[in-house]
Every structure is written in C-alpha cells, then in structure tokens.
Amino acid sequence: MKTLIVLHPASVIIISTVLLFLCISVILYIKQYKIQAESKRLIEESERLSKLASKEAEEKEKEKPYEDFTSGHIY
C-alpha cells in the first residue's frame, strides 16, 4: 500500500511563504518591466516632439515678415 506523506506544519508554512514571496517578486518584476518600457516610449516621443518643435521654430525664423505696402507696417 502507498503511504501518505504528511509534512510538518512548520514546513508547510515555510514553503507557502517562499512561494508567496516568489509570486510577489515575479509580479513586481513584470510591473517594473512595463514601467521601463513605457518610460522608454515616452522619452522617445519627447525627443521626437522636441525635434519637431525645433524644426518648426527654424522654419518660422526663415519666413520673411509680410509687409503691408498700403500702410507701411511690417507684420
């Protein structure tokens, strides 16, 4: 006949605690990975927008002002 192996209650508590901490560490690692990926995406988006803004500023500087010949004012 097969015998039933019964673990000591302290062993069960230790094993369940280790498994709990393992699960928590895996969950935290996944969250950290997601946060790093989002941070990287936001940094790239920020760099892209800053390049676009500087390009638009350069284009505005290159534009010559419009002169209204009827009144002599420069707009």
GIUR-V487566 format. One record per residue. N is the residue number from 1. RES is the residue in three letters. PSI is psi as a letter, one per 30 degrees, with the letter a starting at -180 (none if undefined). NEAR is the number of other ideal C-beta (glycine too) atoms within 8 Angstrom. Layout:
n: {N N}
res: {RES RES}
psi: {PSI PSI}
near: {NEAR NEAR}
//
This chain:
n: {1 2 3 4 5 6 7 8 9 10 11 12 13 14 15 16 17 18 19 20 21 22 23 24 25 26 27 28 29 30 31 32 33 34 35 36 37 38 39 40 41 42 43 44 45 46 47 48 49 50 51 52 53 54 55 56 57 58 59 60 61 62 63 64 65 66 67 68 69 70 71 72 73 74 75}
res: {MET LYS THR LEU ILE VAL LEU HIS PRO ALA SER VAL ILE ILE ILE SER THR VAL LEU LEU PHE LEU CYS ILE SER VAL ILE LEU TYR ILE LYS GLN TYR LYS ILE GLN ALA GLU SER LYS ARG LEU ILE GLU GLU SER GLU ARG LEU SER LYS LEU ALA SER LYS GLU ALA GLU GLU LYS GLU LYS GLU LYS PRO TYR GLU ASP PHE THR SER GLY HIS ILE TYR}
psi: {l k k k k k l k e e e e e e e e e e e e e e e e e e e e e e e e e e e e e e e e e e e e e e e e e e e e e e e e e e e e e f k k k k k j f e f g k k none}
near: {2 3 4 4 4 4 7 6 6 6 8 9 8 8 9 8 8 8 8 8 8 8 8 8 8 8 8 8 8 8 8 8 8 8 8 8 8 8 8 8 8 8 8 8 8 8 8 8 8 8 8 8 8 8 8 8 8 8 8 7 6 5 6 3 6 6 8 9 4 4 4 6 6 6 6}
//
